[in-house]
Amino acid sequence: MKPVLDVITFGEAMMLLVADRPGPLEDADFFYKRTAGAETNVAIGLARLGLKVGWASRLGTDSMGRYLLAAMRLEGIDCSRVVCDAAQKTGFQFKGKALGGSDPEVEYHRQGSAASHMCVDDIDQEWLLSARHLHATGVFPALSASTLPAARKAMDLMRLAGRSVSFDPNLRPTLWATPELMREAINDLATRADWVLPGLEEGRFLTGETSAEGIARFYRQRGARLVVVKLGEQGAWFDSDSAGCGHVPGFAVAEVIDTVGAGDGFAVGVISALLDGRGVPEAVKRGAWIGARAVQVLGDSEGLPTQGELIEAGL
């Protein structure tokens, strides 16, 4: 089957309400409405760069679900495998406005959400294999006991069909019963991916290694063809089959507004460049550039560039 989509991703979309001023969430009077979700951030970013993207999920038929579905369709994303169920509710979250680059306060309302009811039966194999690449994260499999096997199945089907798979651990400790279970499940998922994209701190937790080189080596020894360890403002370290090892510096940022979504932006850069046939150092550089853009805006997706902006930046 010749692929008709470039990338597919599975995951939960949530309505995001961002406080308009710093301070405790309970003191905020006004909130900006946005979309949120690790997988949907990546889907939006890739679609803006001209890739054909599909997203599979479950939403309620409530106003939040309608808002999210309309927003994703507006980005040109194939939402044909999004199920809208009147018996289920859409997840949402509040996010505070942080200062000086500190992590914002985030309050989730997602337990029992529509997306958490997804399971292996939600995987449309023919549709999945209509794409040349699958992007997976550690968030979707953490939602419930049924989403973890669904994530494994999707990754396995793509690998078996000779498609490429990327994986961002994107740790969410509050969604797992124990840290040990999280570590075991995330590392198992990573062995099913071609490209693994951990952050430095989460990589240290997952592997027991302290350096970027050690973290990359851990996943390379378990089958990854490429590992990129994100180092924040210091850029990233890569270890790959095709380009060996190396460090790519970060991009200077005048002011950090909100760090949430930076890793998703980084993934957008790496995935889009590799699917474009670019080399690993170029892909990591693009990832670092988009990640730097992402921390300079309030929401999760405002900093994701268009294809024209990417061309203008020479990336």
N, C-alpha and C positions, 0 to 999 in steps of 0.2 A: 504493500500500500504506500503510495506516495504521500508524504505529509502535506496537509493543507494548512495547518496551524504551525506557528513557530514554537510557541510555549503554552503549556497548560499548567495550572496550579489549582490545588484544592485548599479551601480554608474558610475561616469565619470572617465575615465583614461585620463591623460594629459601628453604630453611630457614635461619633466622638463629639463631646461638648467641652470646649477649651475655655477656661476662665479668661476674662478680658483684662485681669489685673493680678499682680502677685499677691500672695497671702494664702491662708487656709481656704480650701474649697467652700466651706460653709459661709465664708464672708463674701464670696463673689455674688454679684447681682446679675451679671450678664455673661453669656457664654456664646462662643462661635460654634456653629455646627459644621462638622467635617466628617469624612469617612476615616475608618481606622481598620487595621488588620495587616499583619505582616505579609501574608500572601497577596492580599489585594493591593497593598502598596507596591509590591513588585510588579503585579499585573498592570497597574496603571502606568508605572514608569516605563515598562517595556512597550506598552501600546503607544505611549507618546513618542517613542523613538521609531515608530513605524512597523513594529513587529505585530504579527497576527497572534493574538493572545486569547486563550479560553480560560474561564474560571468556573469551577464547580463548587456549589455550596447549597445550604438551606437557609431560608429566611422565613420570618413570619409574614403575614399579609398586613401587618400593622403599618402605621405611617413611617416608622423607622426603616422597615424592610422595603417599603416602596421608594423611600428616599435613596437608600443604598443601591437598589437595583437600577434606578434611573441614573444615578451617578456613574455606575460602572458601564452602563450602555452608552452613556454620553462620551466615555473615553474610547469607544469603539471596540470594547471587549465582548467576545462571544459569551453570552450568559445563558445559552440554550440548555445547559445542564444545571441551572440554579432552580431548585424546587421551592416554591412559595406555599406554605402550609398554614392555613388559618388556625389550626389547633396548636401551633407553636409560636414562640415569641422570639423577637430579634434582640440580640445582645447590644449593650451600649456601655459607654464608659465616660467618666469625667476626668479631665486632666487640668492640673493647675498650671499657672504661668510661672516659670522659674526665672531666676536672675543669675547672671554670671556663669551660665553654662552648667549649673547644677541640675540634677535629675528632677523633673517635675513630679509633683504628687499625682498619682493615678489611682482611680477608684473604678473597679470593674463591676459590671452587672451582667454577667454572662452565664451563670450557672443554669443548666437546663435549657440553654438556648436552642434554637432550631438547628444550628450547625453542629451542636454536640450530639445530635441524634443521627448524624451521618454514619454510614457503615459500609462494609464491603459491597453490599448490594447497590450502593449509589455509584459505583464505578462503572461507567459505560465504556467497555473495553474498546469498542470500535472507535468511539470518539477520542478516547485517550490516545490511541495509537495513530490518530490523525495528526498528531503533533510530533515534531522532531525533538522536543525537549520538555522535561518535567522539572519544575522548581518546587521543592518541598522544604518545609521548615519544621522546627520542633514544637511549634504552637498547635497546629491542627491535631497531631497525634496525642497531645496532652489533654484535649477537651473532654474525652470520655473513654470508657473501656471499648467502645466500638470504633472510635476514630483511629486508634493506634493500629489495629490490623488493617484498616482501610488504607492508611498511609503506607504500610509495608507492601500491601498488594499492589498499589499503584506504582511504587518504585520498582518492584520486582517485574511487573509486566513491561515497563519501559526498558529496563535493562535487558530482559529476555529478547525483546524485539530489536535490540541494537540501538536504541535511542539513548541520548545522554540525559543524566540526572544531576541536578545541583541540590545541595542541602545546606541550609543555614540552621545551626542548632537553636538559636533564638530562645534561650532558656526562659521558662516561666515557672519558677519553683512552686508558686502557690497552686498551680494546676496539677501537681504530682503529689502522690501520697507521701513519698519520702525522697530525700535527695539521692539516695542509693538507687531507687527505682528510676528516677529521672536519668541518672548517669548511665545506667544499663540500657535503657530504652533508646536514648539519644545516640549512644555509641553504636548500638545495633543498627539504627537507621543510617548512620554515617557510612557503614560498610556497604550499603546498598546504593551509594552515590558515586558518581565520577568526580564531581567537584565539591569539595567541602569547604565551608566559609565560616570558621569560628572566630569569635573575638578573643583577645588575649586572655582576659579573666575567665571567661567561660571555658576556654580551652584548657586553662590550668586546672579548673575544677574537674573537667571531664577526663583528662588524661593523666593528671598527676605530674605532668611536666611543667617546668617553670618558664622556659624560653619559647619564643615563637618557633625557633628551629626544632625544638623537641616536640612541640605540639604538632607541627606539620609532619614530622617524621612518624609520629604515632599513627596518624591516619593514612599516610602513604604506605606504611607497612601493612595496613589492613585493606588495601586495594584501591584507594583513591588515586586517580591520575593527576589530580591537581588539588593542592590545599593552599588556601590563602588565609593567613592569620591577620585579622584587622587590628591595627595598633593605634586607633584614634588619630590624633593630630600628627602622630609620627608616621602615618602611612600604613604600609602593610608588608608582610613577608610572604613570599610564595615559594612553593616547592612543587615541581611538576615533571612529568615525563618529557615534555617537549622543549622546555626552556631551562631546565635545571632549577637552581635556587637563586633568590635575589630579593633585594629590598627596594620598594618603591616609596619615595617620600610623600608626605601628605601635602595638602594645599592650605595656604594661609587663609585664615578666616578673620574678618574684621571684628565680628561680634557673634558669639554663640547664643542663639535664641532658645532653641529646644533640641535636645539630642535625640529624642524619640524619632525613629524612622531612618536614622543615619545608616544603620546596617542594611536596611532594605534598599536604600539608595545605592549603597556600595554593590549589593547583589545585582541591581539593575545594570550597573556599568559593566561588571565582569561578564554577566551572562550575555548581554547584548553584543559586546565586543567579540566574545568567543564565537557566538553564532554568526557574526559577520565575517569570521575567518581571520580576525586580528590575532596577533601573538599574545602570549601570557603577560609580558610586561606592559603592553599597551592596554590590555583588558584591565589590569589592576590599576593602572593610572586613571583610566576612565572611571573605575569604581571609586577611587579616592576623590576624584573631582565631584562626582555626583553626591557622595557622602558628605563632602564639605558644603555643598549647596543645601543639603537637607537640614543641617543644623542651624541654618540662618533664617528659618521661617517658623511660624507658629504651629502649623498643622503638620500632618505626616506626609503629605504628598505635594504641597505647594512648590517645594524646591526641586521636584523632578522635572528635568528639562524636556523640551520638545526636540525633535530631530534637527530643526533649524538652529536651535541654540547649541546643540552638540557640534554641528558642523562649524558654526561660528567660533567655537572654542578650539577647533582643530583637533577634536578627539573622536 
